[in-house]
Amino acid sequence: MSNKLFVGNLSFNITENELQDAFAAHGTVTETNLMMDRMTNRPRGFGFVTMSTAEEAQKAIDALNGKDMDGRALTVTVAKPREERAPGGGGGGRREYGGDRGGSRNRY
């Protein structure tokens, strides 16, 4: 088991220090990372906490998953490895190419 945890459903008012303090009660926290929105520089509602051992990580999951923090029930799970992104990015295409954009007009 990994000792890196995903923490979801966080209040948008929470700080990294508050997140670290909540997990420190269950073991040694080696890293806390609160995900921020690049445009607004506000929290996105989730983050990652790394505990020093897998056993401490499991204790934190058992204690904090579903626990209320600032009016929201936390989701605490083992973090999954980040998937590689395809080079070139995705994104939408231009709408004028391909497809019938709805409607059932008879064109013939």
Backbone as ProteinMPNN parsed JSONL, in Angstrom:
{"seq_chain_A": "MSNKLFVGNLSFNITENELQDAFAAHGTVTETNLMMDRMTNRPRGFGFVTMSTAEEAQKAIDALNGKDMDGRALTVTVAKPREERAPGGGGGGRREYGGDRGGSRNRY", "coords_chain_A": {"N_chain_A": [[0.843, -1.191, 0.0], [0.432, 2.236, -0.724], [1.743, 5.274, 0.745], [0.722, 7.68, 0.117], [-2.036, 9.787, 0.085], [-5.249, 10.49, -1.281], [-7.348, 13.217, -0.837], [-10.565, 14.17, -0.828], [-13.503, 16.234, -1.464], [-13.093, 18.532, 0.004], [-13.521, 21.515, 1.919], [-13.712, 24.739, 0.42], [-12.541, 26.655, 1.883], [-10.47, 25.662, 3.354], [-7.063, 25.405, 4.495], [-3.634, 24.499, 3.652], [-2.218, 24.101, 6.016], [-4.265, 23.541, 7.892], [-5.201, 21.163, 6.82], [-2.934, 19.552, 7.07], [-2.677, 19.528, 9.878], [-5.0, 18.085, 10.59], [-4.398, 15.526, 9.652], [-2.031, 14.98, 10.95], [-2.651, 14.155, 13.485], [-2.861, 11.473, 13.268], [-0.487, 10.361, 12.575], [2.851, 10.834, 11.188], [3.11, 13.475, 9.011], [4.475, 13.879, 5.883], [4.236, 15.371, 3.588], [2.044, 17.815, 2.251], [-0.366, 18.706, -0.084], [-2.386, 20.926, -1.496], [-4.671, 21.217, -4.013], [-4.86, 23.812, -6.356], [-6.839, 26.129, -8.238], [-5.763, 27.291, -11.334], [-6.587, 29.629, -12.609], [-8.155, 31.166, -10.806], [-6.774, 30.957, -8.47], [-7.756, 29.724, -6.222], [-8.681, 27.139, -3.869], [-9.345, 23.831, -5.207], [-10.879, 21.92, -4.05], [-9.834, 19.457, -3.447], [-7.0, 17.426, -2.476], [-3.682, 16.192, -1.664], [-2.11, 14.091, 0.7], [0.813, 13.001, 2.177], [1.855, 10.411, 4.147], [4.216, 9.189, 6.615], [4.501, 6.403, 6.783], [2.998, 3.391, 5.433], [1.296, 2.19, 7.232], [0.532, 4.297, 8.925], [-0.798, 5.808, 7.041], [-2.987, 4.136, 6.5], [-4.225, 4.212, 9.007], [-4.995, 6.895, 9.059], [-6.825, 6.928, 6.933], [-8.803, 5.202, 7.956], [-9.634, 6.717, 10.17], [-10.387, 9.26, 9.143], [-11.868, 9.144, 6.742], [-14.965, 9.984, 5.524], [-15.401, 11.591, 7.681], [-16.627, 14.616, 9.115], [-15.537, 17.766, 8.088], [-15.298, 21.088, 8.389], [-17.981, 21.272, 7.632], [-18.229, 19.445, 5.561], [-18.198, 16.089, 4.362], [-15.35, 14.226, 4.381], [-13.501, 12.554, 1.768], [-11.294, 10.056, 1.831], [-8.761, 8.282, 0.446], [-6.403, 5.846, -0.833], [-4.008, 7.299, -2.898], [-4.111, 7.197, -6.424], [-1.766, 6.357, -9.011], [-0.697, 8.966, -11.179], [-2.098, 9.262, -14.369], [-0.531, 9.038, -17.533], [-0.536, 11.723, -19.798], [-1.696, 12.206, -23.124], [0.498, 13.341, -25.676], [0.291, 16.641, -27.062], [-2.209, 17.313, -26.235], [-5.776, 17.379, -25.763], [-8.899, 18.361, -26.055], [-11.589, 20.305, -27.407], [-12.908, 20.2, -30.731], [-13.201, 21.998, -33.834], [-16.381, 23.252, -34.462], [-17.541, 23.403, -36.984], [-16.843, 21.286, -38.545], [-17.746, 18.086, -39.629], [-20.391, 15.815, -38.687], [-23.904, 16.004, -37.995], [-25.44, 18.667, -36.797], [-27.64, 18.235, -35.021], [-31.228, 18.319, -35.18], [-33.552, 17.313, -37.7], [-33.403, 17.754, -40.471], [-34.422, 17.379, -43.781], [-32.253, 16.904, -46.277], [-32.313, 16.278, -48.947]], "CA_chain_A": [[0.0, 0.0, 0.0], [1.15, 3.511, -0.79], [1.492, 6.161, 1.878], [0.183, 8.935, -0.402], [-3.493, 9.734, 0.164], [-6.108, 11.469, -1.948], [-8.348, 13.766, 0.079], [-11.556, 14.863, -1.632], [-14.659, 16.901, -0.867], [-12.604, 19.522, 0.965], [-14.094, 22.855, 1.902], [-12.894, 25.689, -0.332], [-11.933, 27.556, 2.858], [-9.41, 24.986, 4.095], [-5.683, 25.725, 4.138], [-2.733, 23.352, 3.753], [-1.892, 23.897, 7.431], [-5.388, 22.866, 8.537], [-5.215, 19.797, 6.303], [-1.815, 18.861, 7.703], [-3.016, 19.325, 11.293], [-6.01, 17.034, 10.7], [-3.769, 14.229, 9.42], [-0.925, 14.805, 11.904], [-3.181, 13.469, 14.663], [-2.871, 10.032, 12.987], [0.855, 9.938, 12.186], [3.743, 11.88, 10.703], [2.808, 13.953, 7.661], [5.711, 14.303, 5.224], [3.926, 16.351, 2.544], [0.644, 18.187, 2.046], [-0.486, 19.43, -1.342], [-3.767, 21.327, -1.752], [-4.755, 21.593, -5.426], [-5.399, 25.151, -6.562], [-7.262, 26.485, -9.587], [-4.769, 28.2, -11.91], [-7.189, 30.904, -13.018], [-8.652, 31.946, -9.67], [-5.865, 30.741, -7.346], [-8.543, 29.256, -5.084], [-8.65, 25.673, -3.77], [-10.24, 23.096, -6.097], [-11.716, 21.01, -3.277], [-9.166, 18.198, -3.171], [-5.568, 17.538, -2.287], [-2.953, 14.965, -1.377], [-1.344, 14.082, 1.94], [1.719, 11.859, 2.238], [2.2, 10.014, 5.512], [5.558, 8.617, 6.617], [4.441, 4.956, 6.552], [1.72, 2.876, 4.934], [0.438, 1.917, 8.386], [-0.05, 5.58, 9.333], [-1.755, 6.179, 5.998], [-4.199, 3.353, 6.725], [-4.875, 4.757, 10.214], [-5.632, 8.159, 8.676], [-8.009, 6.58, 6.13], [-9.819, 4.659, 8.875], [-10.123, 7.758, 11.078], [-10.881, 10.496, 8.531], [-12.782, 8.949, 5.606], [-16.357, 10.216, 5.912], [-15.473, 12.515, 8.818], [-17.017, 15.979, 8.779], [-14.529, 18.812, 8.279], [-15.819, 22.361, 7.897], [-19.295, 21.073, 7.039], [-18.21, 18.514, 4.425], [-17.702, 14.743, 4.685], [-14.132, 13.978, 3.613], [-13.226, 11.308, 1.08], [-9.865, 9.792, 1.994], [-8.398, 7.005, -0.154], [-5.026, 5.764, -1.322], [-3.894, 8.017, -4.168], [-3.755, 6.39, -7.587], [-0.722, 7.014, -9.799], [-1.195, 9.867, -12.208], [-2.039, 8.686, -15.704], [0.188, 9.847, -18.516], [-1.393, 12.416, -20.752], [-1.242, 12.095, -24.511], [1.122, 14.584, -26.136], [-0.528, 17.45, -27.957], [-3.452, 17.712, -25.589], [-7.026, 17.013, -26.416], [-9.719, 19.553, -26.227], [-12.65, 20.229, -28.401], [-12.559, 20.509, -32.109], [-13.999, 23.08, -34.401], [-17.733, 22.732, -34.635], [-18.069, 23.374, -38.337], [-16.442, 20.064, -39.239], [-18.342, 16.793, -39.313], [-21.578, 15.634, -37.868], [-25.135, 16.743, -38.212], [-25.586, 19.334, -35.504], [-28.993, 18.151, -34.492], [-32.318, 18.561, -36.114], [-33.743, 16.212, -38.661], [-33.741, 18.379, -41.735], [-34.269, 16.547, -44.959], [-31.37, 17.654, -47.156], [-32.385, 15.837, -50.352]], "C_chain_A": [[0.883, 1.248, 0.0], [0.859, 4.342, 0.449], [1.039, 7.544, 1.421], [-1.34, 8.804, -0.481], [-4.141, 10.837, -0.658], [-7.142, 11.915, -0.929], [-9.315, 14.612, -0.745], [-12.676, 15.441, -0.804], [-14.234, 17.874, 0.228], [-13.364, 20.834, 0.817], [-13.159, 23.781, 1.126], [-12.21, 26.69, 0.596], [-10.726, 26.946, 3.562], [-8.031, 25.402, 3.584], [-4.838, 24.456, 4.238], [-2.378, 23.061, 5.201], [-3.01, 23.168, 8.169], [-5.468, 21.405, 8.1], [-4.107, 18.978, 6.965], [-2.123, 18.565, 9.166], [-4.016, 18.187, 11.476], [-5.369, 15.652, 10.552], [-2.647, 13.943, 10.417], [-1.387, 14.096, 13.176], [-3.117, 11.949, 14.498], [-1.511, 9.517, 12.533], [1.664, 11.125, 11.689], [3.413, 12.22, 9.252], [4.118, 14.44, 7.039], [5.458, 15.341, 4.137], [2.426, 16.584, 2.484], [0.571, 19.029, 0.783], [-1.966, 19.687, -1.624], [-3.834, 21.827, -3.189], [-5.475, 22.922, -5.584], [-5.8, 25.342, -8.023], [-6.284, 27.522, -10.141], [-5.337, 29.585, -12.226], [-7.549, 31.781, -11.817], [-7.727, 31.89, -8.454], [-6.617, 30.402, -6.054], [-8.483, 27.739, -5.038], [-9.691, 25.02, -4.676], [-11.095, 22.073, -5.354], [-11.103, 19.639, -3.059], [-7.676, 18.432, -3.021], [-4.96, 16.185, -1.993], [-2.158, 15.145, -0.089], [-0.479, 12.83, 1.906], [2.097, 11.627, 3.687], [3.555, 9.308, 5.468], [5.566, 7.105, 6.385], [3.058, 4.569, 6.032], [0.755, 2.601, 6.083], [-0.231, 3.202, 8.88], [-1.072, 6.056, 8.311], [-3.067, 5.431, 6.193], [-4.947, 3.84, 7.96], [-5.614, 6.053, 9.879], [-6.882, 7.903, 7.843], [-9.13, 6.126, 7.054], [-10.448, 5.752, 9.735], [-10.84, 8.895, 10.36], [-11.835, 10.314, 7.358], [-14.227, 9.052, 6.09], [-16.519, 11.186, 7.07], [-15.814, 13.919, 8.339], [-15.874, 16.945, 9.081], [-15.044, 20.073, 7.608], [-17.123, 22.165, 7.116], [-19.345, 20.132, 5.853], [-17.624, 17.181, 4.855], [-16.515, 14.424, 3.781], [-14.164, 12.625, 2.913], [-11.726, 11.11, 1.162], [-9.589, 8.382, 1.478], [-6.915, 7.015, -0.505], [-4.988, 6.428, -2.689], [-3.484, 7.052, -5.272], [-2.653, 7.101, -8.353], [-1.337, 7.859, -10.907], [-1.034, 9.217, -13.576], [-1.296, 9.632, -16.634], [-0.806, 10.478, -19.475], [-0.818, 12.267, -22.147], [-0.606, 13.411, -24.937], [0.2, 15.341, -27.086], [-1.844, 17.875, -27.352], [-4.673, 17.305, -26.383], [-7.813, 18.259, -26.693], [-10.744, 19.351, -27.316], [-12.134, 20.538, -29.779], [-13.359, 21.692, -32.585], [-15.353, 22.53, -34.776], [-18.165, 22.63, -36.091], [-17.667, 22.127, -39.116], [-17.221, 18.869, -38.721], [-19.627, 16.859, -38.51], [-22.75, 16.489, -38.289], [-25.458, 17.366, -36.864], [-27.04, 19.367, -35.049], [-30.021, 18.461, -35.557], [-32.441, 17.407, -37.085], [-34.174, 16.799, -39.988], [-33.512, 17.395, -42.874], [-33.457, 17.347, -45.972], [-31.517, 17.263, -48.624], [-33.764, 15.982, -50.902]], "O_chain_A": [[1.934, 1.294, 0.641], [-0.152, 4.138, 1.121], [0.973, 8.475, 2.224], [-1.865, 7.84, -1.038], [-3.647, 11.963, -0.722], [-7.742, 11.09, -0.239], [-8.932, 15.644, -1.294], [-12.791, 15.18, 0.393], [-14.915, 18.026, 1.243], [-13.79, 21.205, -0.277], [-11.941, 23.614, 1.177], [-11.388, 27.489, 0.146], [-10.027, 27.645, 4.295], [-7.854, 25.708, 2.405], [-5.263, 23.462, 4.829], [-2.247, 21.898, 5.582], [-2.744, 22.28, 8.979], [-5.763, 20.522, 8.905], [-4.331, 17.838, 7.372], [-1.855, 17.462, 9.642], [-3.894, 17.405, 12.419], [-5.754, 14.712, 11.249], [-2.349, 12.781, 10.695], [-0.569, 13.495, 13.872], [-3.296, 11.214, 15.469], [-1.392, 8.354, 12.145], [1.221, 12.271, 11.76], [3.437, 11.353, 8.379], [4.791, 15.308, 7.597], [6.356, 16.11, 3.795], [1.637, 15.653, 2.648], [1.357, 19.959, 0.603], [-2.707, 18.761, -1.953], [-3.124, 22.767, -3.547], [-6.551, 23.135, -5.025], [-5.178, 24.785, -8.928], [-6.009, 28.525, -9.483], [-4.635, 30.59, -12.117], [-7.282, 32.983, -11.811], [-7.875, 32.677, -7.519], [-6.181, 30.74, -4.954], [-8.257, 27.106, -6.069], [-10.773, 25.566, -4.892], [-11.947, 21.425, -5.962], [-11.769, 18.743, -2.542], [-7.154, 19.485, -3.386], [-5.635, 15.158, -2.062], [-1.607, 16.214, 0.175], [-0.969, 11.733, 1.64], [2.594, 12.525, 4.368], [3.995, 8.878, 4.402], [6.537, 6.574, 5.846], [2.088, 5.314, 6.171], [-0.456, 2.758, 5.933], [-1.416, 3.2, 9.213], [-2.093, 6.64, 8.674], [-4.142, 6.018, 6.067], [-6.177, 3.877, 7.96], [-6.724, 6.282, 10.359], [-7.893, 8.583, 8.021], [-10.262, 6.6, 6.955], [-11.65, 5.724, 10.0], [-11.8, 9.449, 10.895], [-12.551, 11.253, 7.009], [-14.654, 8.295, 6.961], [-17.639, 11.568, 7.41], [-15.347, 14.357, 7.288], [-15.316, 16.946, 10.178], [-15.205, 20.111, 6.389], [-17.345, 22.798, 6.084], [-20.381, 20.02, 5.198], [-16.663, 17.141, 5.623], [-16.658, 14.359, 2.56], [-14.776, 11.674, 3.4], [-10.965, 11.911, 0.621], [-10.119, 7.405, 2.009], [-6.261, 8.058, -0.477], [-5.834, 6.156, -3.54], [-2.618, 6.198, -5.077], [-2.602, 8.331, -8.35], [-2.362, 7.504, -11.489], [0.029, 8.688, -13.903], [-1.415, 10.854, -16.537], [-1.778, 9.854, -19.901], [0.398, 12.208, -22.327], [-1.111, 14.481, -24.6], [-0.578, 14.736, -27.824], [-2.532, 18.727, -27.915], [-4.576, 16.93, -27.551], [-7.409, 19.107, -27.49], [-10.745, 18.352, -28.036], [-11.041, 21.078, -29.948], [-14.104, 22.308, -31.823], [-15.45, 21.447, -35.352], [-19.064, 21.852, -36.411], [-18.117, 21.939, -40.246], [-17.337, 18.67, -37.512], [-19.898, 17.808, -37.774], [-22.588, 17.564, -38.867], [-25.72, 16.654, -35.895], [-27.582, 20.426, -34.734], [-29.692, 18.818, -36.689], [-31.51, 16.619, -37.251], [-35.185, 16.394, -40.562], [-32.514, 16.675, -42.902], [-33.931, 18.367, -46.472], [-30.882, 17.885, -49.476], [-34.001, 15.658, -52.066]]}, "name": "protein", "num_of_chains": 1, "seq": "MSNKLFVGNLSFNITENELQDAFAAHGTVTETNLMMDRMTNRPRGFGFVTMSTAEEAQKAIDALNGKDMDGRALTVTVAKPREERAPGGGGGGRREYGGDRGGSRNRY"}
